[in-house]
Structures are given as structure tokens and as C-alpha cells.
Amino acid sequence: LREGQPLSGADATLLRNLGDLRLHVEQAKIRLSELRTTTVETPYRGRPLTIQMARSRRDAPGRSGDWVILEDALAPHLQRFRRHIEFALQENGLRAEEIDHVLLIGGPMHMPCVRAVVADVFRRNAAVSRELAQVEQAGFPVDPMECVAQGAALYGRGEGPEPPPNQLPYHYGLALRNPSGRYQGRILLQRGQAAPCEGRLQGLTAHGKPGDSIPVSIYIWEVGPDGGYQLVGDYRFSPAFDSKGLAQFEGVLRADEQGVVSAYWSDLRVRGGTLRLEGLNELRGEPMPEPEEIQELDFNAWVQEMQRRGMTEEQIEKAIRDQIPDGTVKPIDAARVEATRRAAQNILDLCERALQHDPRLAGDSQAREGCAQLREALRRLPRGEAPYELWAPVAHGAEMLLLPMERSGILSREQIRLLRGQLGAAAGQ
């Protein structure tokens, strides 16, 4: 199924069947809160489909391999649920034995396997264990499905406590990404910080030539048992490079009163020079490696200090290039060159075929121009070891070609992710 394409009759039937199947399985899951076995019957691909479901392996009569075992299917989620309970205790400096009461809230608490996780976490807490045992014997003191609605009603009548100010749920940071795929960044907004708020990444410099763009990312760091660094969005901007190939810029992350976070980049050489962001890719939840700490630099003060010390222009320029790694990149080894060539050629072939045969891309001037630029960059890329300035346009050009193919729906997000991964692996070898 392709986004934006009309569905055939068979496709529409399949989607309807999948929707019905999901509904029936959800209803079966609810039934298994009370029953030990149940059956799902629904049409699928033109024939009746029957699924036998059991709460646990012990409850499945005969061979359990013929049954869908709910507890097995939920095992990863139950483990994650347990980790979150333990993390909540740890983050607040508490042990399970120090809790006075546990209130079971939400529909999943009707499921015995979910309650069993809670009981196991608090198994050494005699008071809580008695409460949970009472639930198993006499039922819930507060209905898990109703208590959330009751709380919402209290808030609606103004009887609840004052809601806390908007607080950011994650740490938010900005990162620069070099052609080798490495991230350098810094957390600018802190989890729990009250919105509105902002953080700045100042004194940033880069080497390049007019027209070059710099890849940047917004990322989050989620605290918790399943936390880690995740990309929110990738994009680029093109700062003004001076005659020595230097650009100076700064980034700002700003959370508005609703907690919506936005990024702004400014060119320090241009008054009021807010930089236009291009090629935004939404990457919500895509994992990223922990970024290296980025170095901020008061560039003007640094240059003035070198001039005060009597350094010549040549010495200052060398010091700048030593300070900013991108200015003195070593030649790219033959293995990386060849891997990048293969990945880029694959992307170029895909885009050129789409330009010729797919009307969704036929009129895209960005794609056509990008193909021409990448074709020329590949032609100039030598075999074997290559200078950085000849290798980088291939890596950059191939990545930029992915944008129009994603925007037009030629490639799915999963295909884009795969191709970007191949290109990144080649660049980072």
C-alpha cells in the first residue's frame, strides 16, 4: 500500500479485515481477564480465520503450540512495566518496602499477569501484599476503569489540586553531524524545566565554502529504564562562509508556553541573520548514539588574543584549523571511499529511475539538479584513497537526494531509513 495511491478493492478488503481482526483480538484480551481461554473468529483474506487464545500455557488444553498465549505475547511489555515501577521507586529514593499503599489504576490492571508483576515487585512489603491479595479475593476497592474518569470529573468541577506548570518531559539538545556520521551536541533544555524556556549553543564555527550546508539535529534524552538518546528531526542550514572558509553561528532551543520545542539558528556574521532550515526529516524516536560534547568558542575574543600575542595571519589561520577539526580532515581511506561510492550510486540510480518513470517526481527540479550534482561528484571521486573535499560532496549529495524521494512518497520511511543507514555506515567505516 502506498501513501496517496487509491486502494484497490482487494486492498480495501484487506484493510477492513485487519481492522476487524485487531478489534476482535482486543476484545479477546479483555475476555481473558475473566476467562482462561477464548476464541477469535473473523473473516480474513476471503476465508474464515479462527484463533484460539489462552491466558497462560497452563490454561491451554492439549498442545500449547496450537494456541496464542497471552502472557507470552505480553512478556516484553510486562518486563518493561516492571522496570518502570522499579525506576519510579529508585528515582524517588524509595524502596518497595517503604510504600504504604498501592492503587491499581487503568484497564490493564484487570489482567492477572499485570497484577502479578505488581505483586512480585512488592512481595517483601507485607501491608501492600495484603492489599493486593484482598483485590484477588474481593475485587478492586476502586474500579480501575472508572477512577481516571472520576478524577477528570473532579478536575472539571475545579475540585482537584492545581495542575503543575507545563514541564518538559525530556532533556532536549542540539547537535551538529559531520560527514562521518558522528554527532556533537549539548543538552540545552532540562527535563522538568518549566515552560516557556530556552537554551543557547553559542560560539560555533565551521569550515566550508559558499553554498555548503551544515547538518544539524534536535534530539532528546529520555530518562528511564528504556531511555536513551533519540532523534526528533534532522535538517540543514547554509551559513555565510568568509574568504578563509569560516562560518560563525549559534543555535537556540525554545519551548513555548505549551511546551512545544523549536530550534532557531543564527548567522553571527549577518545582522538579524536567522538561518533558513532546509530538508527537515521527522525522525521521532529513532535512536542515536550519545553525542560527543560540543565545544563552544568565543571566536572573536580568541582571534583578538592571538593578535595581541603577535601571531602572524598564517599562524592564526593554522591555529584556527587546528581548533576546528573539519578544517583539516585527513584523506578518506579506500574502503570508505568505495563503500560511499556504492551507497551513493544506489541512491542515484533509484532517483534517476523515478525521474524517468514516476510522475510524482518527474517535475521535481530539486531532485533533477541533485542527480546532476551527485553524478558529477561521483565522476570526480577517485578510486582508492580520496581527499576529503572530493569525498564529502558524494556523501552529502546522496543524503540530499533522499529528501525529494521521501517527500514525494517514492520511498517509504522504512526504505529511507535503510538507505540512510547504509550511507551512514559507509561514511563512518
Secondary structure, DSSP 8 states (H G I E B T S, - for coil): --TTS---HHHHHHHHHHHHHHHHHHHHHHHTTT-SEEEEEEEETTEEEEEEEESSGGGS-S-GGGSEEHHHHHHHHHHHHHHHHHHHHHHTT--GGG-------SGGGGSHHHHHHHHHHTTT-HHHHHHHHHHHHH--SS-HHHHHHHHHHHHHTT-S------B-SSEEEEEEE-TTS-EEEEEEE-TT-BSSEEEEEEEEEEE--TT--EEEEEEEEE-STT-EEEEEEEEEE-----TTSEEEEEEEEEE-TT--EEEEEEETTSTTEE---EEEEEEEEEE----EE-----HHHHHHHHHHTT--HHHHHHHHHHHSGGGG---B-HHHHHHHHHHHHHHHHHHHHHHHH-HHHHT-HHHHHHHHHHHHHHHH--SSSB-HHHHHHHHHHHHHHHHHHHHTTSS-HHHHHHHHHHHHHHHT-
